[in-house]
């Protein structure tokens, strides 16, 4: 089980990488394929939307056939296959298809780990273990920043993607060989479905927060930080790599902080709520920033992005808050339902913010799109918090 979990974490490192690497490739894909920021926003949004749509079948598969087959097969076919398609892309449409395939491949990895944590470990440890997996897996977030920029400049983006496809296939094979499934609990007449989970009223106040909590940090780190740094501050590939590296480190710190913090405070709900308030304030401050920046102010906005990265890392704590409401035989479908809202929200907001950018580019000053994107994220957080404040906060 330990070796299998290590392989899952390696897979999650790659999953974090694939959801964020487009920001660094912005200049190369625009030059070689004519892909504009709005095109990459759509491709990034497809990754998240396909990933989210896969959570329903993935949840069924985790409960019925177990995490080993689910994770290894999808990661090999979708992850490695999509990375290879990306390497040979000739148009922005090919990038869209490749990102959709990679989204399919990455969809079971984190949830397979959460399924094992829920089945094999004490409930009180869930948020810490879940946060640790995200924290370690977020090394992929770091790898998609400055290291990815270095690899692209040294070897070329196509060659780098071929190498990533090979690494992904190796990890998928390791999952098949070393991973074992938790013991299954057969309960006659208790098969259930996602519809049974949606009938649980306590989840109605948690799901909206899950919808908005991850979308802003994923959107900024995965895409907008690159075009924003380039267009407003004239940042080159290496500078963008440094900006994404700083925000990636902040997201890792947040993943490790939230679990111990909720135990220290004695509340999961209010820790997440406080993080949401801080993130919203950071975006409202970013909204006020001018669109003609100096070399010094680029590090001020980078610091604000880091604040968003730390404060928006409450994903595992929200799942831990919702976990006591799941029937035991619907554990897999429960965690994947929450992940559907989280990743689905990120995908929808990538597409929405892409439309915002397109509108402002066509009708007004293109640089004015960025403050509107930040304002959209700030309002999004406020809407989620207004519902989440009424949620229950069970203790294990």
N, C-alpha and C positions, 0 to 999 in steps of 0.2 A: 504493500500500500504506500509506503514512504517513497519508494522509487517511482511508482506511478504518479504520485503527487508532484514529485520533482519534474517529471516529464510534462505534466499538465501546466506547471508554472512556466516551463520553457515554452510551451505552446502559447501561454497567455502573454509572455514577453513579445512573441511575434504578433499576437493579436493587437496588443497596444501599439506596436510599431506600425502595423498596416492601417490603423485608423488615423494616424497622425503624420505619415511621411509626405503627403502631398504638399504640405506647406513649404517644405524645403525644395521640392521639385518645380515650384511655380515658374522660375525663369526658364528652365530647360524645356518644360512641356509647352510653354508659350512659344519659344523659339523654334522647336522641332515639329510640333504638331498643331500650332496655332490655338492652343487651349488657353482661354482667358480665365480670370478668377471666377467668373460666374459658371463657366464650364466645370471647373474643378470643384466648386461648391456643389454642383449637381452630382458629380461623381462621388464626392465624399458623402453627400446625403443618401445616395443609393446604397453605399456600404452600410450605413446605419439602418436604413429602412429594410433592406434585405435581411440584415442581421436580426432586426426586431421581428420581422415576419417569421423567421425561422424558429423563434422561441417557442411557439405553440407546438410544432412537431418535435422540437428538441426536448421539451418538457415531457411529452408523451413517451419519447424514446428513452429518456432517463428512467422513468418509472417502470417501463415495460421490458426493455432489453439491457439497460444499464449504461453507465458512462463509457466503458471501454470501447465497445463497437461504435457507439454514437460519435465519440470525439475523434477516434483515429481515422475512421472512414471519411467523415466530412472534412476533416483537416487536410487529408491527403488530396481528395478530389477538388475541393473548393479552394483551399488555401494555396497549395502548391500549383494547381492548375491555373488559378487566377493570376498568381504572380508571374507565371510563364507567359500567359496571354498579355499581361501588362508589358513585359519586356519586348514583345514584338508588335506593340500597338503602332498604328499608322495614322489614326485620327482620334479626336476626342471621344467619338462613339466607342471605339475599342477600349479606351480607358474606362468608360462607363461599364461595359460588360465585364471587364477584368475586376473592377472594384466590387461589382455585384457578386461575382464568383468568390472573391476573397471574403466577402461578408458571410456567405454561406459556410465557408470553411472555418471561420473564426467563431461562429455562433454557439457551438457547444462547449468551448474550452473552459471559460470561467464558471459556467453553470454546472459543469461536471464536477469541478472542485467544490462548489458550494453544496451540491447534492451530497458529496462525501462528508463534508463538514457537518451537515445537518443530520446525517444518518449515523455517524461514527463518533461524534464528539459532544460534550456537554453543551446545552443551549447557551449558557452564560459565556462560553468561549467563542461563540459563532462570530460576533462582530470583530473580535481581535484577529481570529484566523482569516476571516474574509478580507479584512483590511490589510493583513500581512501579505496575502496572495496578490492583492491589487498593488501594494507597495513594491514588492519584489518584481511583479510582472511589469510595472511601470518603467523598469529599466529599458523596455522596448520603446517607451515614450522618449527616453533620453537618446537611445540609439537612432531614433528617427530625426534627431536634431543635428547637432554639430558633427557627430560621426557619419551620419548619412550624407551630409554636405561634403565632408572630406572624401568619402568613397565615390560620390558622383563626380567630383572634380578629378580624382585620381584615375578612375576606371571607366567612367561613363555611366549614365543612368540605366541603359539597357543591360549592360554587363552586371551591374549591381543587382538588378531585379532577377536575372537568371540565377545568380548565386543565392539570393533569398529563396527562390523556388526550390533549390536543392536542399537548403537548410530546413525548410518547411516540411519537405517530404521525409527527411531523416527523423524529425521530431514526431511526425505521424507514425512512422514505423516503430519508434520507441514506445509510443503510447500503446500500440497493438501488442508489443512484446511484454512490456513490464507492468501495465496497468491491470488492476483487479477490481471487480465490482463489489460493493457492500452487499451483505446478505439481504435477500428480498423478503418482504413481509407480505405474504398472501392473505388477503381478507375477502372472504366470499361476500359478494354483493356490494363491494365498496370500491368499484373501479373509478367512478366519478369522472369529472372533466373540469375544464377551465370555467365553465358556466357555474359550477358549484362554488368556485372561489369568488366569482363576481357577485354572488348572492350574499357574501359576508360584508355587512355594512361597515365594519371597522376599517376595511380596506379602502372604502370609498374616499376617506379623508387622507389616506397615505398615498394612493396611486397618483393624484395630481402633483404631489411634491416629487415623487419619483420621475414624473414626466418632465419636470423643469430643472431638477437639481443638477444633472450631469450635462445637459444640452449646452449651456453657455461655455463651460470650460472646454468641453470637447470641440465646440465650434471654433473657439478662438485658437486653441492649441493645434487643432487638426487642420485649420485652413487660414483663418483671417489674420493671424499674427504675421504671416509671411507677406501677403499683399499690402497690409497696413504698414509694416516696417519699410517695405520697398517704395510704395507710392508716396507716403507722407514724409518719411525720413531719409529716403534714398539708400536704404540699407542693402548691402550686397548679400550674396549667399552665406558667407561666413558670419556676418552680423545677424542675419535671420536665424542661422543655426544656433548662435549664442542666445538669442532671445527665447527660442523654443526650448533650449536646454534649461534656462533659468525657470521657465514656467513648468517644464517637466519635473524638475527637482522639487518644486513647490508642491506639485500634485502628489509626488511620492511621500513627502513629509506629511501632507494632510492625511494620506491613507493610513500611515502608522500612528498618527495622533488621535484620530477620532475614536478608535476602539478604547484605549485607556482613558480618554477624556470622558466618554459616556459612563464608565464605571466610577470615575472620580466625582463627577457631577451627580450621578445617581439617576440620570434621565437620558434616554436616547432622543426623545422628541425635542427637548429644548437645546440640546447640542446641535442637532441638525437645523433647528429654527434659527439659532444664532449664526450659524455658518451662512444660511441663506440671506439673512439681513446684511451681513458683512459683504457678501458677493454683490448684492443689489446696489449697495452704496458705492462699491468700487466701480461698477459699470456707470452709475450716474455721474461719478467724477470723470471717468473717461469720456463721457458724452460732452462734457464742458471743455475738453482740450481742443486747441486750435488744430487745423489741418495743415498747417505749415510749421514743422517742428525743427528744433535745433538738435545738434548732436548730443547735447546734455539731456534734453527732455525725452529722448528715446529710452533712456534708462529709467526715467520716472514712470513712463507707461509700462515698461517691462516689469517694474516693481508692482504696479497695480495688477498686471496680469498674474504675477506670482501670488498676490493676495487672493485672487479669484481661484487659482489652482489649489491653494490650501483650504480655503473656506468652503469650496464646493466638493470636497472629497467625502461627503457623508453617505455615499451610496451603500457601503456595507452596513452602516448603522441603521439605515432605513429598512434594509432587508431584515436585520435582526429585530427591529421593532415589529415588523409584520409577521415574522416567522411563527410566533405562538398562535396565530389565528389559523394556520394551515392544518387541515387534517393530515395525519401521518402518511396516509397512502397517496396524498397529493403533494408531497414535498417537492418533487421535481417540477411539477406543473406550477407550483406556487412561486418558487424562486425564478423560474423562467418568465412567468407572467409579469413579475416586477421588472425583470430585465427588459422585457418587451416594451414596457412604458418608458424605461430609462433610455434605451438605445433608440426606440421609435421617436421619442421626443427630440433626441439629438439629430436624427435624420431629418425630421420635419423642419427643425429650425435651421439646418444647413440650407435646405431648399428655400425656406422663407427668406432668410437673410441674403441668399443669392438673388432672389427676386427684388429685394430692397436695393441691393447694389446695382442691378440692371436698370431699375427705374430711375435712380438718381444719376447714373451715368448717361442715360438717354435724355433726361429733362433738365438737369441742373449740373452743378459742379460735381464731377465724379468723386472727388475726395470727400465731399460732404456725406457720402454714403456711410463712411465708417462711424461717425458719431450717431447716425440713425440706427446702425446695427447694434451699437453699445446700448442705446436707449431701449431698443427692442428687448435685449437680454435683461436689462434692469426691470422693465415692466413685467416681463415673463416671471421673474423671481417673485415679484410682489403678488402676482395672481396666485401662484402656487402656495405662498406662505399664508395668504388669506383663507385658504381652505384647510391647509395642514394644521393650523393652530387649533382646530377642533378635534384632532385625531387622538386616539387613546395611546397610552404609553405603558404597556404591560411590562412587568418585571418577571424574570424567570426564577 
